[in-house]
Amino acid sequence: MLDKIGIPKSLSWGFLGVMLFMMGDGLEAGWLSPFLVDNGLTVQQSAAIFTVYGISIALSSWFSGVCLDVFGPKKSMSMGLLFYVIGTAGFITFGFESMNYPVMLITYFIKGFGYPLFAYSFLTWVIYRSPKNKLSTAVGWFWVAYCAGMMVLGSWYSSYAIQYLGYVNTLWTSIFWVCLGTIFALVINKDKFEKKQISSKKEAVNELIKGITILKTNPRVAAGGVVRIINSVGAYGFPVFLPMHMAEHGIETSVWLQLWGTIFLGNIIFNLVFGFVGDKFGWKNTIIWFGGVGCAIFTLLLYYTPMITNGNLIATSIVGFIWGACLAGYVPIGALVPSVAGEDKGAAMSILNFAAGLSSFVAPAIAMTFIGSAGAEGVVWIFAILYLASAVIVKFIRLPEEDEMKKETDPLAS
């Protein structure tokens, strides 16, 4: 049954493990920025913490795919757990409790190496183990697990945990959840992965740097990476300033956390829907119309709805749910880019993973750069324009079968 619905049966426990790991990783995403600002940091300092976090996520994401080729998934994912635990424990003990800004910058940077090595290495594992005709669906299931943990379960859990445990103890529980997820993904999950046979250190280094050189040798992979960056600018950029915007219009932080969870409930449901749609309707069409155009429209509506409706939670939740659904329109990018990479799927996934991680740096950086001069409204318009640009870029990424059709119709085509 699992194989029929697009989940590789041999990896099924790994999907649960990713969901639990990302629940632990994402439980502070919706409230950390306003908490830091309320306790003495400026909006710019809070954004800087998320920005350095994004830098380490980007670096870790870049090599997650090729690390899987060289070291195998279990070693790569174990390294992710180690970085996460060290960074989180240091952040809480030496930074968060005393509001020590320099220490928070350093330890949150270390923490950022954690989840990409864990989650994105597993995604690359899924790419290798899934048949092409169900590849978009399998990727969709991965993002269901990822978003269910990070954006929904993490937000909902923390909205109640902080009331009973307090902020500090809620952060400590994140280590429990990531360790539990690791047990499911690496111990209970018995799937065997045959890593590439590498005979020398030089060959290992060459495999690792493919995560860089493929940008030059295959421009279509590079273009897909740009689209992947744009995909997540709202998801990583909104938490920096949108909770404050919502609060100005009557939606307080505790309610915002539940709204944020509702938004990504829509994302979870439609990650799966657009995985199926992508395999049937076409990967590119799905990304262009549901992803790029849809996100551009509903990014603006998510900002303006609480203003127009005077903080009406139902109206804002409906718009947010649809925005989350439109984000899922980008799911087939995980099938599109490896397909244009030929045999270098690990390197292509490294670029996609790097792009996903880089978005967690780019989005807060955009907010930090323009929030002072353009305000929250200006930042939202920048995000909307970027979403439209991504639709245009995807139009020009040709699949191998499109190349073959062009050669048949035009023998002189290269």
Contacts in CASP RR format, 6 or more apart in sequence:
PFRMAT RR
TARGET T0000
AUTHOR 0000-0000-0000
METHOD contacts of the structure
MODEL  1
MLDKIGIPKSLSWGFLGVMLFMMGDGLEAGWLSPFLVDNGLTVQQSAAIF
TVYGISIALSSWFSGVCLDVFGPKKSMSMGLLFYVIGTAGFITFGFESMN
YPVMLITYFIKGFGYPLFAYSFLTWVIYRSPKNKLSTAVGWFWVAYCAGM
MVLGSWYSSYAIQYLGYVNTLWTSIFWVCLGTIFALVINKDKFEKKQISS
KKEAVNELIKGITILKTNPRVAAGGVVRIINSVGAYGFPVFLPMHMAEHG
IETSVWLQLWGTIFLGNIIFNLVFGFVGDKFGWKNTIIWFGGVGCAIFTL
LLYYTPMITNGNLIATSIVGFIWGACLAGYVPIGALVPSVAGEDKGAAMS
ILNFAAGLSSFVAPAIAMTFIGSAGAEGVVWIFAILYLASAVIVKFIRLP
EEDEMKKETDPLAS
2 8 0 8 1.000
2 9 0 8 1.000
2 12 0 8 1.000
3 9 0 8 1.000
5 137 0 8 1.000
5 141 0 8 1.000
6 130 0 8 1.000
6 134 0 8 1.000
6 137 0 8 1.000
6 138 0 8 1.000
6 141 0 8 1.000
7 15 0 8 1.000
7 138 0 8 1.000
7 141 0 8 1.000
8 126 0 8 1.000
8 129 0 8 1.000
8 130 0 8 1.000
8 138 0 8 1.000
8 191 0 8 1.000
10 129 0 8 1.000
10 190 0 8 1.000
10 191 0 8 1.000
11 122 0 8 1.000
11 125 0 8 1.000
11 126 0 8 1.000
11 129 0 8 1.000
11 189 0 8 1.000
11 191 0 8 1.000
12 189 0 8 1.000
13 184 0 8 1.000
13 185 0 8 1.000
13 188 0 8 1.000
13 189 0 8 1.000
13 190 0 8 1.000
14 122 0 8 1.000
14 184 0 8 1.000
14 185 0 8 1.000
14 188 0 8 1.000
14 189 0 8 1.000
15 141 0 8 1.000
15 142 0 8 1.000
15 144 0 8 1.000
15 145 0 8 1.000
16 145 0 8 1.000
16 181 0 8 1.000
16 184 0 8 1.000
16 185 0 8 1.000
17 145 0 8 1.000
17 180 0 8 1.000
17 181 0 8 1.000
17 182 0 8 1.000
17 183 0 8 1.000
17 184 0 8 1.000
17 185 0 8 1.000
17 189 0 8 1.000
18 118 0 8 1.000
18 119 0 8 1.000
18 122 0 8 1.000
18 142 0 8 1.000
18 145 0 8 1.000
18 146 0 8 1.000
18 181 0 8 1.000
18 185 0 8 1.000
19 145 0 8 1.000
19 146 0 8 1.000
19 148 0 8 1.000
19 149 0 8 1.000
19 153 0 8 1.000
19 181 0 8 1.000
20 149 0 8 1.000
20 177 0 8 1.000
20 178 0 8 1.000
20 180 0 8 1.000
20 181 0 8 1.000
20 184 0 8 1.000
21 81 0 8 1.000
21 115 0 8 1.000
21 118 0 8 1.000
21 119 0 8 1.000
21 177 0 8 1.000
21 178 0 8 1.000
21 181 0 8 1.000
21 182 0 8 1.000
21 185 0 8 1.000
22 115 0 8 1.000
22 119 0 8 1.000
22 145 0 8 1.000
22 146 0 8 1.000
22 147 0 8 1.000
22 148 0 8 1.000
22 149 0 8 1.000
22 150 0 8 1.000
23 148 0 8 1.000
23 149 0 8 1.000
23 150 0 8 1.000
23 153 0 8 1.000
23 154 0 8 1.000
23 157 0 8 1.000
23 177 0 8 1.000
24 149 0 8 1.000
24 154 0 8 1.000
24 173 0 8 1.000
24 174 0 8 1.000
24 177 0 8 1.000
24 178 0 8 1.000
25 84 0 8 1.000
25 114 0 8 1.000
25 115 0 8 1.000
25 150 0 8 1.000
25 174 0 8 1.000
25 178 0 8 1.000
26 149 0 8 1.000
26 150 0 8 1.000
26 151 0 8 1.000
26 154 0 8 1.000
26 155 0 8 1.000
26 174 0 8 1.000
27 154 0 8 1.000
27 155 0 8 1.000
27 157 0 8 1.000
27 158 0 8 1.000
27 161 0 8 1.000
27 170 0 8 1.000
27 171 0 8 1.000
27 173 0 8 1.000
27 174 0 8 1.000
27 177 0 8 1.000
28 158 0 8 1.000
28 170 0 8 1.000
28 171 0 8 1.000
28 174 0 8 1.000
29 150 0 8 1.000
29 151 0 8 1.000
29 154 0 8 1.000
29 155 0 8 1.000
29 239 0 8 1.000
29 260 0 8 1.000
30 155 0 8 1.000
30 158 0 8 1.000
30 239 0 8 1.000
30 243 0 8 1.000
30 256 0 8 1.000
30 257 0 8 1.000
30 260 0 8 1.000
31 158 0 8 1.000
31 162 0 8 1.000
31 167 0 8 1.000
31 243 0 8 1.000
31 253 0 8 1.000
31 257 0 8 1.000
32 46 0 8 1.000
32 239 0 8 1.000
33 43 0 8 1.000
33 46 0 8 1.000
33 47 0 8 1.000
33 50 0 8 1.000
33 239 0 8 1.000
33 240 0 8 1.000
33 243 0 8 1.000
34 243 0 8 1.000
34 244 0 8 1.000
34 247 0 8 1.000
34 253 0 8 1.000
35 167 0 8 1.000
36 45 0 8 1.000
36 46 0 8 1.000
36 49 0 8 1.000
36 99 0 8 1.000
37 43 0 8 1.000
37 46 0 8 1.000
37 244 0 8 1.000
39 99 0 8 1.000
40 99 0 8 1.000
41 49 0 8 1.000
41 99 0 8 1.000
41 101 0 8 1.000
43 240 0 8 1.000
43 241 0 8 1.000
43 244 0 8 1.000
43 371 0 8 1.000
44 368 0 8 1.000
44 371 0 8 1.000
45 101 0 8 1.000
46 240 0 8 1.000
47 240 0 8 1.000
47 364 0 8 1.000
47 365 0 8 1.000
47 367 0 8 1.000
47 368 0 8 1.000
47 371 0 8 1.000
48 105 0 8 1.000
48 368 0 8 1.000
49 101 0 8 1.000
49 104 0 8 1.000
49 105 0 8 1.000
49 108 0 8 1.000
50 236 0 8 1.000
50 239 0 8 1.000
50 240 0 8 1.000
50 360 0 8 1.000
50 364 0 8 1.000
51 361 0 8 1.000
51 364 0 8 1.000
51 365 0 8 1.000
51 368 0 8 1.000
52 105 0 8 1.000
52 108 0 8 1.000
52 109 0 8 1.000
53 108 0 8 1.000
53 109 0 8 1.000
53 111 0 8 1.000
53 112 0 8 1.000
53 360 0 8 1.000
53 361 0 8 1.000
54 112 0 8 1.000
54 236 0 8 1.000
54 357 0 8 1.000
54 358 0 8 1.000
54 360 0 8 1.000
54 361 0 8 1.000
54 364 0 8 1.000
55 109 0 8 1.000
55 361 0 8 1.000
56 109 0 8 1.000
56 110 0 8 1.000
56 111 0 8 1.000
56 112 0 8 1.000
56 113 0 8 1.000
57 112 0 8 1.000
57 113 0 8 1.000
57 115 0 8 1.000
57 116 0 8 1.000
57 357 0 8 1.000
57 358 0 8 1.000
57 360 0 8 1.000
57 361 0 8 1.000
58 354 0 8 1.000
58 357 0 8 1.000
58 358 0 8 1.000
58 360 0 8 1.000
58 361 0 8 1.000
59 113 0 8 1.000
60 80 0 8 1.000
60 83 0 8 1.000
60 112 0 8 1.000
60 113 0 8 1.000
60 114 0 8 1.000
60 116 0 8 1.000
60 117 0 8 1.000
60 357 0 8 1.000
61 116 0 8 1.000
61 120 0 8 1.000
61 350 0 8 1.000
61 353 0 8 1.000
61 354 0 8 1.000
61 355 0 8 1.000
61 356 0 8 1.000
61 357 0 8 1.000
61 358 0 8 1.000
62 211 0 8 1.000
62 212 0 8 1.000
62 350 0 8 1.000
62 351 0 8 1.000
62 353 0 8 1.000
62 354 0 8 1.000
63 208 0 8 1.000
63 211 0 8 1.000
63 350 0 8 1.000
63 354 0 8 1.000
64 76 0 8 1.000
64 116 0 8 1.000
64 117 0 8 1.000
64 120 0 8 1.000
64 121 0 8 1.000
64 124 0 8 1.000
64 349 0 8 1.000
64 350 0 8 1.000
64 353 0 8 1.000
65 76 0 8 1.000
65 120 0 8 1.000
65 121 0 8 1.000
65 124 0 8 1.000
65 211 0 8 1.000
65 346 0 8 1.000
65 347 0 8 1.000
65 349 0 8 1.000
65 350 0 8 1.000
65 353 0 8 1.000
66 207 0 8 1.000
66 208 0 8 1.000
66 210 0 8 1.000
66 211 0 8 1.000
66 346 0 8 1.000
66 347 0 8 1.000
66 350 0 8 1.000
67 76 0 8 1.000
67 79 0 8 1.000
67 117 0 8 1.000
67 121 0 8 1.000
67 208 0 8 1.000
68 76 0 8 1.000
68 121 0 8 1.000
68 124 0 8 1.000
68 125 0 8 1.000
68 193 0 8 1.000
68 195 0 8 1.000
68 346 0 8 1.000
69 195 0 8 1.000
69 196 0 8 1.000
69 207 0 8 1.000
69 346 0 8 1.000
70 195 0 8 1.000
70 196 0 8 1.000
70 198 0 8 1.000
70 204 0 8 1.000
70 207 0 8 1.000
70 208 0 8 1.000
71 195 0 8 1.000
72 121 0 8 1.000
72 193 0 8 1.000
72 195 0 8 1.000
73 121 0 8 1.000
73 122 0 8 1.000
73 124 0 8 1.000
73 125 0 8 1.000
73 193 0 8 1.000
74 186 0 8 1.000
74 193 0 8 1.000
76 117 0 8 1.000
76 118 0 8 1.000
76 121 0 8 1.000
77 117 0 8 1.000
77 118 0 8 1.000
77 121 0 8 1.000
77 122 0 8 1.000
77 182 0 8 1.000
77 185 0 8 1.000
77 186 0 8 1.000
78 182 0 8 1.000
78 186 0 8 1.000
79 114 0 8 1.000
79 117 0 8 1.000
80 113 0 8 1.000
80 114 0 8 1.000
80 115 0 8 1.000
80 116 0 8 1.000
80 117 0 8 1.000
80 118 0 8 1.000
81 114 0 8 1.000
81 118 0 8 1.000
81 178 0 8 1.000
81 179 0 8 1.000
81 182 0 8 1.000
82 114 0 8 1.000
83 110 0 8 1.000
83 111 0 8 1.000
83 112 0 8 1.000
83 113 0 8 1.000
83 114 0 8 1.000
83 117 0 8 1.000
84 111 0 8 1.000
84 112 0 8 1.000
84 113 0 8 1.000
84 114 0 8 1.000
84 115 0 8 1.000
84 118 0 8 1.000
84 175 0 8 1.000
84 178 0 8 1.000
85 175 0 8 1.000
85 178 0 8 1.000
85 179 0 8 1.000
86 110 0 8 1.000
86 111 0 8 1.000
87 107 0 8 1.000
87 108 0 8 1.000
87 110 0 8 1.000
87 111 0 8 1.000
87 112 0 8 1.000
88 107 0 8 1.000
88 111 0 8 1.000
88 171 0 8 1.000
88 174 0 8 1.000
88 175 0 8 1.000
89 175 0 8 1.000
90 103 0 8 1.000
90 107 0 8 1.000
90 110 0 8 1.000
91 103 0 8 1.000
91 104 0 8 1.000
91 107 0 8 1.000
91 108 0 8 1.000
91 111 0 8 1.000
91 171 0 8 1.000
92 168 0 8 1.000
92 171 0 8 1.000
92 172 0 8 1.000
94 100 0 8 1.000
94 103 0 8 1.000
94 107 0 8 1.000
95 103 0 8 1.000
95 104 0 8 1.000
95 107 0 8 1.000
96 104 0 8 1.000
96 168 0 8 1.000
96 171 0 8 1.000
97 168 0 8 1.000
116 353 0 8 1.000
116 356 0 8 1.000
116 357 0 8 1.000
118 178 0 8 1.000
118 182 0 8 1.000
118 185 0 8 1.000
119 146 0 8 1.000
120 349 0 8 1.000
120 353 0 8 1.000
120 356 0 8 1.000
122 142 0 8 1.000
122 185 0 8 1.000
123 139 0 8 1.000
123 142 0 8 1.000
123 349 0 8 1.000
123 353 0 8 1.000
124 345 0 8 1.000
124 346 0 8 1.000
124 349 0 8 1.000
124 350 0 8 1.000
124 353 0 8 1.000
125 191 0 8 1.000
125 193 0 8 1.000
126 138 0 8 1.000
126 139 0 8 1.000
126 141 0 8 1.000
126 142 0 8 1.000
127 135 0 8 1.000
127 138 0 8 1.000
127 139 0 8 1.000
127 334 0 8 1.000
127 338 0 8 1.000
127 345 0 8 1.000
127 346 0 8 1.000
127 349 0 8 1.000
128 193 0 8 1.000
128 345 0 8 1.000
128 346 0 8 1.000
129 191 0 8 1.000
129 193 0 8 1.000
130 138 0 8 1.000
130 139 0 8 1.000
132 339 0 8 1.000
133 279 0 8 1.000
134 279 0 8 1.000
135 279 0 8 1.000
135 334 0 8 1.000
135 335 0 8 1.000
135 338 0 8 1.000
135 339 0 8 1.000
136 275 0 8 1.000
136 276 0 8 1.000
136 278 0 8 1.000
136 279 0 8 1.000
136 283 0 8 1.000
136 331 0 8 1.000
136 332 0 8 1.000
136 334 0 8 1.000
136 335 0 8 1.000
137 272 0 8 1.000
137 275 0 8 1.000
137 276 0 8 1.000
137 279 0 8 1.000
139 275 0 8 1.000
139 331 0 8 1.000
139 332 0 8 1.000
139 334 0 8 1.000
139 335 0 8 1.000
140 271 0 8 1.000
140 272 0 8 1.000
140 274 0 8 1.000
140 275 0 8 1.000
140 328 0 8 1.000
140 331 0 8 1.000
141 271 0 8 1.000
141 272 0 8 1.000
143 267 0 8 1.000
143 268 0 8 1.000
143 271 0 8 1.000
143 328 0 8 1.000
143 331 0 8 1.000
144 268 0 8 1.000
144 271 0 8 1.000
144 272 0 8 1.000
147 264 0 8 1.000
147 267 0 8 1.000
147 268 0 8 1.000
147 271 0 8 1.000
148 264 0 8 1.000
148 268 0 8 1.000
150 264 0 8 1.000
151 235 0 8 1.000
151 260 0 8 1.000
151 261 0 8 1.000
151 263 0 8 1.000
151 264 0 8 1.000
151 267 0 8 1.000
151 268 0 8 1.000
152 261 0 8 1.000
152 264 0 8 1.000
152 265 0 8 1.000
152 268 0 8 1.000
155 257 0 8 1.000
155 258 0 8 1.000
155 260 0 8 1.000
155 261 0 8 1.000
155 264 0 8 1.000
156 257 0 8 1.000
156 258 0 8 1.000
156 261 0 8 1.000
158 170 0 8 1.000
158 257 0 8 1.000
159 254 0 8 1.000
159 257 0 8 1.000
159 258 0 8 1.000
161 169 0 8 1.000
161 170 0 8 1.000
161 173 0 8 1.000
162 170 0 8 1.000
165 173 0 8 1.000
196 207 0 8 1.000
198 204 0 8 1.000
198 207 0 8 1.000
210 344 0 8 1.000
210 346 0 8 1.000
210 347 0 8 1.000
210 350 0 8 1.000
211 346 0 8 1.000
211 347 0 8 1.000
211 350 0 8 1.000
211 351 0 8 1.000
211 354 0 8 1.000
213 347 0 8 1.000
214 221 0 8 1.000
214 222 0 8 1.000
214 341 0 8 1.000
214 344 0 8 1.000
214 347 0 8 1.000
214 348 0 8 1.000
214 350 0 8 1.000
214 351 0 8 1.000
215 221 0 8 1.000
215 222 0 8 1.000
215 351 0 8 1.000
218 340 0 8 1.000
218 341 0 8 1.000
218 344 0 8 1.000
218 348 0 8 1.000
220 337 0 8 1.000
220 340 0 8 1.000
220 397 0 8 1.000
220 398 0 8 1.000
221 337 0 8 1.000
221 340 0 8 1.000
221 341 0 8 1.000
221 347 0 8 1.000
221 348 0 8 1.000
221 351 0 8 1.000
222 351 0 8 1.000
223 393 0 8 1.000
223 396 0 8 1.000
223 397 0 8 1.000
224 333 0 8 1.000
224 336 0 8 1.000
224 337 0 8 1.000
224 351 0 8 1.000
224 352 0 8 1.000
224 355 0 8 1.000
224 393 0 8 1.000
224 394 0 8 1.000
224 397 0 8 1.000
225 337 0 8 1.000
225 351 0 8 1.000
225 352 0 8 1.000
225 354 0 8 1.000
225 355 0 8 1.000
226 355 0 8 1.000
226 390 0 8 1.000
226 393 0 8 1.000
227 287 0 8 1.000
227 330 0 8 1.000
227 333 0 8 1.000
227 355 0 8 1.000
227 390 0 8 1.000
227 393 0 8 1.000
227 394 0 8 1.000
227 397 0 8 1.000
228 330 0 8 1.000
228 333 0 8 1.000
228 337 0 8 1.000
228 352 0 8 1.000
228 355 0 8 1.000
228 356 0 8 1.000
228 359 0 8 1.000
229 355 0 8 1.000
229 356 0 8 1.000
229 358 0 8 1.000
229 359 0 8 1.000
229 362 0 8 1.000
230 359 0 8 1.000
230 386 0 8 1.000
230 387 0 8 1.000
230 389 0 8 1.000
230 390 0 8 1.000
231 291 0 8 1.000
231 327 0 8 1.000
231 330 0 8 1.000
231 333 0 8 1.000
231 356 0 8 1.000
231 359 0 8 1.000
231 390 0 8 1.000
232 327 0 8 1.000
232 356 0 8 1.000
232 357 0 8 1.000
232 359 0 8 1.000
232 360 0 8 1.000
232 363 0 8 1.000
233 359 0 8 1.000
233 362 0 8 1.000
233 363 0 8 1.000
233 366 0 8 1.000
233 383 0 8 1.000
233 386 0 8 1.000
233 387 0 8 1.000
234 299 0 8 1.000
234 327 0 8 1.000
234 363 0 8 1.000
234 383 0 8 1.000
235 327 0 8 1.000
235 359 0 8 1.000
235 363 0 8 1.000
236 359 0 8 1.000
236 360 0 8 1.000
236 362 0 8 1.000
236 363 0 8 1.000
236 364 0 8 1.000
237 363 0 8 1.000
237 364 0 8 1.000
237 366 0 8 1.000
237 367 0 8 1.000
237 379 0 8 1.000
237 383 0 8 1.000
238 302 0 8 1.000
239 260 0 8 1.000
240 363 0 8 1.000
240 364 0 8 1.000
240 367 0 8 1.000
240 368 0 8 1.000
240 371 0 8 1.000
241 367 0 8 1.000
241 371 0 8 1.000
241 376 0 8 1.000
241 379 0 8 1.000
242 256 0 8 1.000
242 302 0 8 1.000
242 303 0 8 1.000
242 376 0 8 1.000
243 253 0 8 1.000
243 256 0 8 1.000
244 376 0 8 1.000
245 303 0 8 1.000
245 306 0 8 1.000
245 376 0 8 1.000
246 252 0 8 1.000
246 255 0 8 1.000
246 256 0 8 1.000
246 259 0 8 1.000
246 306 0 8 1.000
246 311 0 8 1.000
246 316 0 8 1.000
247 253 0 8 1.000
247 256 0 8 1.000
249 306 0 8 1.000
249 307 0 8 1.000
249 310 0 8 1.000
249 311 0 8 1.000
250 306 0 8 1.000
250 311 0 8 1.000
251 259 0 8 1.000
251 306 0 8 1.000
251 311 0 8 1.000
251 313 0 8 1.000
251 316 0 8 1.000
255 313 0 8 1.000
259 313 0 8 1.000
259 316 0 8 1.000
259 317 0 8 1.000
259 320 0 8 1.000
262 317 0 8 1.000
262 320 0 8 1.000
262 321 0 8 1.000
263 317 0 8 1.000
263 320 0 8 1.000
263 321 0 8 1.000
263 323 0 8 1.000
263 324 0 8 1.000
264 324 0 8 1.000
265 321 0 8 1.000
266 321 0 8 1.000
266 322 0 8 1.000
266 324 0 8 1.000
266 325 0 8 1.000
266 328 0 8 1.000
267 324 0 8 1.000
267 325 0 8 1.000
267 327 0 8 1.000
267 328 0 8 1.000
269 325 0 8 1.000
269 328 0 8 1.000
270 324 0 8 1.000
270 325 0 8 1.000
270 326 0 8 1.000
270 328 0 8 1.000
270 329 0 8 1.000
271 328 0 8 1.000
271 331 0 8 1.000
273 325 0 8 1.000
273 328 0 8 1.000
274 286 0 8 1.000
274 290 0 8 1.000
274 328 0 8 1.000
274 329 0 8 1.000
274 331 0 8 1.000
274 332 0 8 1.000
275 286 0 8 1.000
275 328 0 8 1.000
275 331 0 8 1.000
275 332 0 8 1.000
277 286 0 8 1.000
277 290 0 8 1.000
278 285 0 8 1.000
278 286 0 8 1.000
278 331 0 8 1.000
278 332 0 8 1.000
278 335 0 8 1.000
279 332 0 8 1.000
279 335 0 8 1.000
282 332 0 8 1.000
283 332 0 8 1.000
283 333 0 8 1.000
283 335 0 8 1.000
283 336 0 8 1.000
283 339 0 8 1.000
283 399 0 8 1.000
284 332 0 8 1.000
284 336 0 8 1.000
284 394 0 8 1.000
284 395 0 8 1.000
284 397 0 8 1.000
284 399 0 8 1.000
286 329 0 8 1.000
286 331 0 8 1.000
286 332 0 8 1.000
287 329 0 8 1.000
287 330 0 8 1.000
287 332 0 8 1.000
287 333 0 8 1.000
287 336 0 8 1.000
287 390 0 8 1.000
287 391 0 8 1.000
287 394 0 8 1.000
288 391 0 8 1.000
288 394 0 8 1.000
288 395 0 8 1.000
289 391 0 8 1.000
290 326 0 8 1.000
290 328 0 8 1.000
290 329 0 8 1.000
291 326 0 8 1.000
291 327 0 8 1.000
291 328 0 8 1.000
291 329 0 8 1.000
291 330 0 8 1.000
291 387 0 8 1.000
291 390 0 8 1.000
291 391 0 8 1.000
292 326 0 8 1.000
292 329 0 8 1.000
292 330 0 8 1.000
292 387 0 8 1.000
292 388 0 8 1.000
292 390 0 8 1.000
292 391 0 8 1.000
293 387 0 8 1.000
293 388 0 8 1.000
293 391 0 8 1.000
294 326 0 8 1.000
294 387 0 8 1.000
295 323 0 8 1.000
295 326 0 8 1.000
295 327 0 8 1.000
295 384 0 8 1.000
295 387 0 8 1.000
296 384 0 8 1.000
296 385 0 8 1.000
296 387 0 8 1.000
296 388 0 8 1.000
296 391 0 8 1.000
297 326 0 8 1.000
297 384 0 8 1.000
298 319 0 8 1.000
298 320 0 8 1.000
298 322 0 8 1.000
298 323 0 8 1.000
298 324 0 8 1.000
298 326 0 8 1.000
299 323 0 8 1.000
299 380 0 8 1.000
299 383 0 8 1.000
299 384 0 8 1.000
299 387 0 8 1.000
300 380 0 8 1.000
300 381 0 8 1.000
300 384 0 8 1.000
301 319 0 8 1.000
301 323 0 8 1.000
302 316 0 8 1.000
302 319 0 8 1.000
302 320 0 8 1.000
302 323 0 8 1.000
302 380 0 8 1.000
303 376 0 8 1.000
303 377 0 8 1.000
303 380 0 8 1.000
305 311 0 8 1.000
305 312 0 8 1.000
305 315 0 8 1.000
305 316 0 8 1.000
305 319 0 8 1.000
306 312 0 8 1.000
306 316 0 8 1.000
309 315 0 8 1.000
309 316 0 8 1.000
330 390 0 8 1.000
333 352 0 8 1.000
333 394 0 8 1.000
334 349 0 8 1.000
334 352 0 8 1.000
336 394 0 8 1.000
336 397 0 8 1.000
336 399 0 8 1.000
337 348 0 8 1.000
337 349 0 8 1.000
337 351 0 8 1.000
337 352 0 8 1.000
338 345 0 8 1.000
338 346 0 8 1.000
338 348 0 8 1.000
338 349 0 8 1.000
338 352 0 8 1.000
339 399 0 8 1.000
339 400 0 8 1.000
340 348 0 8 1.000
340 397 0 8 1.000
340 398 0 8 1.000
340 399 0 8 1.000
340 400 0 8 1.000
341 347 0 8 1.000
341 348 0 8 1.000
342 348 0 8 1.000
342 400 0 8 1.000
363 383 0 8 1.000
366 379 0 8 1.000
366 382 0 8 1.000
366 383 0 8 1.000
367 379 0 8 1.000
370 378 0 8 1.000
370 379 0 8 1.000
370 382 0 8 1.000
371 379 0 8 1.000
374 381 0 8 1.000
374 382 0 8 1.000
398 406 0 8 1.000
406 413 0 8 1.000
407 413 0 8 1.000
END
